[in-house]
């Protein structure tokens, strides 16, 4: 549990830095899936579109993290900027769950 008595900059660093790391990690996994696997329930165009959106989000997260680090953790990110990343990750997780369930399903006779 976070200490609510932390100075604002320390609280921001304790929350935002791990959040940006999580976004980096999950967008990286999503990009790898979309680059290396043929997703049977997606058209090539839909898969390319999702991959492009993931790569764009990776760049945005990277820029936010660079700014955060360059300012010594003194710059936050508006919730309005975080929400599209969150929605995109939720979409990627749904694709991954569906893809993995298809892979683990027994072959149809």
N, C-alpha and C positions, 0 to 999 in steps of 0.2 A: 504494500500500500504506500502511496506517495505521501510525503510529509507536506501538509498544507501550509506549514510555516516556512517553506523554502522561499527564497527571494524569487521574484517573477522570472528572471532570466534562467535561474536554475530549474524552476518548474517547467518552463518552456523547453529547455534542453532535455529534461527527463522525459517529457511526453513526445515532443516532436521528432527528436533524433531517432528513437526506435520506430516510430511510425513511418518515417521516410525509409528506413532500412527495410521494414516489412513490405512497403510498396515496391521497393527495388527487387526484393526477393521474389515476390509473387508475380510481378510483371515479367521478370526474367524466366520464371518457370512457365508462364503462359506463352511467352514468345517461343521458347524452346518447343513446347508441345505443338504450336501452330506451324512452326518451321519444319518440324521433323515427322509429323504424322499427317496422314490423310484422314480428315474428319468426315466420316461417311454421311452424316446428316447435314453437312454444309456443302454448298456449291463452292467451286474454287474462288469465285468472286467474294462470297461471304467470308470465307476463311482469310483471304487476302485483306479484306476490309478490317476484320477484327485484328489481324496481325498489325496492320498499319496503325490502328488506334492504340494498340498496346505499345508499339514503338514510340509513338508520339507521347504517350503518357510517361514512358521511361525517360524521354528527353526532358519533359516537364519536371518530373520528380528529381532528375539529376540537376537541373538548373536550380530548383528550390533548395536542394541540399547544399549545392555549392554556395548559394547566397547565404544560407543559414550558417555554414561553416566560416565563410569569409567575414561575417559580422560577429563571429564569436558567440553565436547562438542568440543574438539580440533581435533577430527578425523572425516574426511568426508567419503563419500562412492562414489566410482567411478560410473559414469553413466552406465557403462557396467554391474555393479552388480545390479543396479536398474531396468534396462530394462526387464530382465526375470520376475521379480516380477510384473511389470506393464503388460506385455503380459499375464501372468497367471491370473491376476485380470480381464483383459478384457475378457479372455476366461470364467472365472467364472461368470462374469456379463451377458454374452451372454446366458449361461446355465440357470441362474436365470430368465432372462427375458423370455426365451422360456418356462421354467417350469411354471412360473406364468401366462403366457398367456394361456397355456393349462388348468390350473386350473380355470381360469376365463371364458373360452369359454363355451357357452351354450352346453348342451348335444346334441349329434347327434341323429337324429331319425332313 
